[in-house]
Amino acid sequence: MPGERVLICGAGIAGSITAYWLSEYGFRVVVIERSKREQKAGQGLEIEEPALSVVRAMGVLATLQERKTGEMGFTLVNEKGHSWGTLGAGGISLTGALEIMRGDLTEVLCNRADESPNVGFRFETTIRGVRQSNDKCMVDTQKRGDADITTEEFDLVIGADGVNSLTRQMVLGRDEELGIRKPIGAFVAYFSITSEEQDWPYSQLCHYPGRKILWIRPVGKDSKTSSVYLIHLNDDVPALHQANVTGDRQKQKEAFAELYKGLGWQTERVIDQMMNSENFYSDQLAQIKLPNWSKNRVGFVGDSAWAPTPFTGEGNQLAIIGAWVLAQELSRNRNQMGFEMYEKRFRGYVENAQAIPGWGYAPYILCPETAWGILSLQTVFWLIAGLTRFFLWTGMTKMMPERGGSLEKHPLFDLQMDVANDKKGI
Ligand SMILES: Cc1cc2nc3c(=O)[nH]c(=O)nc-3n(C[C@H](O)[C@H](O)[C@H](O)COP(=O)(O)OP(=O)(O)OC[C@H]3O[C@@H](n4cnc5c(N)ncnc54)[C@H](O)[C@@H]3O)c2cc1C
């Protein structure tokens, strides 16, 4: 008997992984994605255990390792470009052991899912409507440039369309009315600039008064581009606010240019190139907190269900692990009960991960308001970097625990055994 038909909206990280695992469990999957297939948007993301176990089980870990950026750690600099020290990758460093560009990650995951005859990707296609009956979903989709809307029947629908999920708003209601979007008072912008020799192999991060950060990260040893992250931890710029509400890219760029103009170090180079950047992405950081991750036959995964913001460092991790848990629970209960079991199993894990470190104060400590605050932070960093160098020299770092923890060892998961047992059951 042919498997149940599932529509997944969004071929990002969560969407592609869910598609892969559902196809392994015998579902027939259609994935729609509004971007072009070749569009490789976004900057660096990190994968660590237990999410590494999921991509390892998909057979793509070696490919991801080949594509990692190779960033070897990060250096803290001041507004004159003087270094306060360097931390290598892993441990408490901002650089993870496996840093990869979002575009490379989604390409690898998407290609892996696409190898299955059970999965079909439709790019430049968006969702236009969802209607549910007791046992089916009718879904309207539209391909870019087509006047017509296509309507098809599916057994289940999964919204994996990110923090601003249209699927979520169609099925549950508008975010503003539900109050499920919790801005954390910060704006970010990510884009690429032409690389220069000093960008490799360490990323460089600089603080400016008024809670601003400029972080330049290498993309690869021979890459022609480097990544830029601008972080403004303040809700005090009406122009930026307005530009984000309308999604006007040019206005977003102008607002960031105004904020960083004349602050020193690499701001001039970055602003000049930002104004012409084609892969500029900016958003107001917000957490998504849904009372339920599904409604009847439509479920949500990844940022569309629980966006935690980059301040937790968990967005990518949760998308990867959550996609696998969802597919596994749907393989055991191939209807809306699968959505309920997935939420029951995974909600506590997500809620823990959504907690911003330091009782929510860590971002403010790590991104100070005043020049004195920045100097204190730089001094503490100088001490930590010095101590770490000392521990490395004495070999004591080998005694420190690794970041994350293996999925196989986590009480929630028994990945290898589960995968083996579930495959036998198909
Ligand atoms: C363009 C882009 C750039 C990003 N850059 C960074 C970055 O540099 N650093 C970082 O930490 N995080 C970045 N993120 C967020 C990061 O990818 C996620 O926080 C995390 O990996 C969770 O993944 P996800 O699959 O749940 O959501 P996402 O990665 O956001 O994926 C959602 C997918 O759904 C698609 N989509 C959205 N709406 C529709 C629709 N109506 N119809 C069809 N498809 C739709 C999107 O194009 C996207 O491919 C970026 C996200 C996007 C969309």
The ligand as an SDF file (V2000), in Angstrom:
LIG
                    3D

 53 58  0  0  0  0  0  0  0  0999 V2000
   17.4420   33.2580    4.2210 C   0  0  0  0  0  0  0  0  0  0  0  0
   17.8290   32.8250    5.6240 C   0  0  0  0  0  0  0  0  0  0  0  0
   19.0930   33.1430    6.1230 C   0  0  0  0  0  0  0  0  0  0  0  0
   19.4550   32.7900    7.4170 C   0  0  0  0  0  0  0  0  0  0  0  0
   20.7030   33.0870    7.8510 N   0  0  0  0  0  0  0  0  0  0  0  0
   21.0830   32.7240    9.0890 C   0  0  0  0  0  0  0  0  0  0  0  0
   22.4020   32.9870    9.5630 C   0  0  0  0  0  0  0  0  0  0  0  0
   23.2280   33.5390    8.8500 O   0  0  0  0  0  0  0  0  0  0  0  0
   22.7230   32.6330   10.8430 N   0  0  0  0  0  0  0  0  0  0  0  0
   21.8080   32.0160   11.6710 C   0  0  0  0  0  0  0  0  0  0  0  0
   22.1240   31.7160   12.8150 O   0  0  0  0  0  0  0  0  0  0  0  0
   20.5660   31.7270   11.2400 N   0  0  0  0  0  0  0  0  0  0  0  0
   20.1730   32.0640    9.9760 C   0  0  0  0  0  0  0  0  0  0  0  0
   18.9120   31.7680    9.5440 N   0  0  0  0  0  0  0  0  0  0  0  0
   17.9990   31.0430   10.4470 C   0  0  0  0  0  0  0  0  0  0  0  0
   18.3840   29.5550   10.6240 C   0  0  0  0  0  0  0  0  0  0  0  0
   18.4720   28.9220    9.3710 O   0  0  0  0  0  0  0  0  0  0  0  0
   17.3170   28.8800   11.4770 C   0  0  0  0  0  0  0  0  0  0  0  0
   17.2290   29.5670   12.7160 O   0  0  0  0  0  0  0  0  0  0  0  0
   17.5810   27.4330   11.9200 C   0  0  0  0  0  0  0  0  0  0  0  0
   18.5410   26.7960   11.1910 O   0  0  0  0  0  0  0  0  0  0  0  0
   16.2670   26.6500   11.9200 C   0  0  0  0  0  0  0  0  0  0  0  0
   15.9500   26.1810   10.6210 O   0  0  0  0  0  0  0  0  0  0  0  0
   14.4760   26.0350   10.0410 P   0  0  0  0  0  0  0  0  0  0  0  0
   14.5840   25.0170    8.9610 O   0  0  0  0  0  0  0  0  0  0  0  0
   13.4790   25.8150   11.1120 O   0  0  0  0  0  0  0  0  0  0  0  0
   14.1180   27.4670    9.4240 O   0  0  0  0  0  0  0  0  0  0  0  0
   14.7810   28.2520    8.2170 P   0  0  0  0  0  0  0  0  0  0  0  0
   16.2080   27.9400    8.0960 O   0  0  0  0  0  0  0  0  0  0  0  0
   14.3690   29.6630    8.3890 O   0  0  0  0  0  0  0  0  0  0  0  0
   14.0560   27.6250    6.9130 O   0  0  0  0  0  0  0  0  0  0  0  0
   12.7380   27.9250    6.5190 C   0  0  0  0  0  0  0  0  0  0  0  0
   12.6000   27.6660    5.0280 C   0  0  0  0  0  0  0  0  0  0  0  0
   11.2450   27.8790    4.6430 O   0  0  0  0  0  0  0  0  0  0  0  0
   11.2000   28.6480    3.4490 C   0  0  0  0  0  0  0  0  0  0  0  0
    9.9270   29.3690    3.4120 N   0  0  0  0  0  0  0  0  0  0  0  0
    9.5550   30.4100    4.1930 C   0  0  0  0  0  0  0  0  0  0  0  0
    8.3000   30.7890    3.8910 N   0  0  0  0  0  0  0  0  0  0  0  0
    7.8810   29.9550    2.9040 C   0  0  0  0  0  0  0  0  0  0  0  0
    6.6570   29.8500    2.1670 C   0  0  0  0  0  0  0  0  0  0  0  0
    5.6280   30.6630    2.4000 N   0  0  0  0  0  0  0  0  0  0  0  0
    6.5630   28.8750    1.2210 N   0  0  0  0  0  0  0  0  0  0  0  0
    7.6030   28.0340    0.9720 C   0  0  0  0  0  0  0  0  0  0  0  0
    8.7820   28.1010    1.6430 N   0  0  0  0  0  0  0  0  0  0  0  0
    8.9070   29.0480    2.5890 C   0  0  0  0  0  0  0  0  0  0  0  0
   12.4280   29.5570    3.5680 C   0  0  0  0  0  0  0  0  0  0  0  0
   12.8350   30.0600    2.3240 O   0  0  0  0  0  0  0  0  0  0  0  0
   13.4510   28.6140    4.1780 C   0  0  0  0  0  0  0  0  0  0  0  0
   14.1320   27.8790    3.2030 O   0  0  0  0  0  0  0  0  0  0  0  0
   18.5090   32.1150    8.2500 C   0  0  0  0  0  0  0  0  0  0  0  0
   17.2380   31.7880    7.7520 C   0  0  0  0  0  0  0  0  0  0  0  0
   16.8890   32.1260    6.4470 C   0  0  0  0  0  0  0  0  0  0  0  0
   15.5080   31.7630    5.9070 C   0  0  0  0  0  0  0  0  0  0  0  0
  1  2  1  0
  2  3  1  0
  2 52  2  0
  3  4  2  0
  4  5  1  0
  4 50  1  0
  5  6  2  0
  6  7  1  0
  6 13  1  0
  7  8  2  0
  7  9  1  0
  9 10  1  0
 10 11  2  0
 10 12  1  0
 12 13  2  0
 13 14  1  0
 14 15  1  0
 14 50  1  0
 15 16  1  0
 16 17  1  0
 16 18  1  0
 18 19  1  0
 18 20  1  0
 20 21  1  0
 20 22  1  0
 22 23  1  0
 23 24  1  0
 24 25  2  0
 24 26  1  0
 24 27  1  0
 27 28  1  0
 28 29  2  0
 28 30  1  0
 28 31  1  0
 31 32  1  0
 32 33  1  0
 33 34  1  0
 33 48  1  0
 34 35  1  0
 35 36  1  0
 35 46  1  0
 36 37  1  0
 36 45  1  0
 37 38  2  0
 38 39  1  0
 39 40  1  0
 39 45  2  0
 40 41  1  0
 40 42  2  0
 42 43  1  0
 43 44  2  0
 44 45  1  0
 46 47  1  0
 46 48  1  0
 48 49  1  0
 50 51  2  0
 51 52  1  0
 52 53  1  0
M  END
$$$$
